[in-house]
Amino acid sequence: MEFGASIFFTDYSITPAALAVAMEERGFDTLFAAEHSHIPVPRRTPPPGGGELAKRYYDVMDPFVTLTAAAAATKKLKVATGVCLVIQRDTIQTAKLVASIDQVSGGRFLFGIGGGWNVEEVEAHGTVFATRMKKMREQMEAMKEIWTKSTAEYNGEIVKVPSMMTWPKPVQKPHPPILLGGAFPWAARRAIRYGDGWFPNASSGDPAEYMPRFRQMCSEGGRDPLPVTLGGVPEDLAQLQRLRDLGAARLNVSLPAEPADKILPILDRWAALMRQARG
């Protein structure tokens, strides 16, 4: 079982390179960086958990930039978007970003994706909120063509890629793993349809209920069991062991957007927990 950590990198948080080195030294496997392009003003859409929207959502840096710095400072640590809002991005340019960071990192990139929740943010990019999930599927189908073929073309209902050539291609074949972020059963279905893993939050429903059902859905969909990364796991050994025994491939802790003096003690505590949880 692997352990990862997610963070909103900001200009006041620990730097990507410093966090990546500290995580690698302590035995973490994967660093996830969050994404929001901006927060519209006024904002009408409430955050998924309710309450006020935290400052880090307004301040978060671009994940491809921060993860490139993290990859350059490490040798083994995987770097991942957690999650990339692909529906707010250009399909062709994002395919190049993914292939480029996979090259720069030596094949250590995981492509976590999601459809977003902030209606105003999504629509500011010209995406229709109601059909964003269909657009995301077509984007991923188009990117797979771009990553795997010398001459690529895609003609979806929303996404169009005229015949084209572009390099680099990803190091990982056929492409970096695509992790579908989101809750059961919707994101689970998307993962089975066109992903390589599922990335729900541990607090969204009961993993003891949806993990066995997800494996059954994989079988019904003609897929081998896909790996599950559980986000937002608690700092509790018994709970970590329970999630391990349920079959989670990776447990992911959410770190605050704080400087190094606040983050390093958290990583130290998790390093001890990881050793115990792994047995």
PEKAPE-V988366 format. One line per field, one symbol per residue. phi: phi as a letter, one per 30 degrees, with the letter a starting at -180 (. if undefined). psi: psi as a letter, one per 40 degrees, with the letter a starting at -180 (. if undefined). burial: b if it has 9 or more other ideal C-beta (glycine too) atoms within 8 Angstrom, else e. A space follows every 50 residues. Layout:
phi=???
psi=???
burial=???
//
This chain:
phi=.cbbbcacdbdcdededddddddddcjdcbcccdbbdabdbdccdddedi idddeeddcdddddddddddddcbccddbbdbbddddcbdddddeddddd dddddiiccccdbacibdedddddcicdedcddddddddddddddddcbd ccaabcdccbbdeababdcdddcdaeeccddkddcdddddeddbccabbd cddcicedcddddddddeddcicdeddcccdidddbedddddddddjddb cbcccddbdedcddddddddddddddddi
psi=hihiiiihhieeiiiddddddddddeeidhhhhihhdihihihdhiidea aihiddddehihddddddddddeiddhiiihgihgdeeihdddddddddd ddddeffehhghiieiehddddedeehhddeddddddddddddddddeid hiihgaddhhhihihiiiiidhheiihhhhiiiheddddddddeaeiigi hdegahddddddddddddddefiihiihhhifiighdddddddddeehdh hhihiigiidddddddddddddddddde.
burial=bebbbbbbbbeebbbbbbbbbbbbebebbbbbbbbbeebbeebebebeee eeeeebbbbbbebbebbbbbbebbeebbbbbbbbbbbbbebbebbbbbbb bbbbbebbbbbbbbebebbbbbbbbebeeeebbbbbbbbbbbbbbbbbee ebbbebeebebeebeeeeebebeebbebbbbbbbbbbbbbbbeebebbbb ebeeeebeebbebbbebbbeeeeeebbbbbbbbeeeeebbbbbbebebbb bbbbbbbbebebbbebbbbbbebbeebee
//
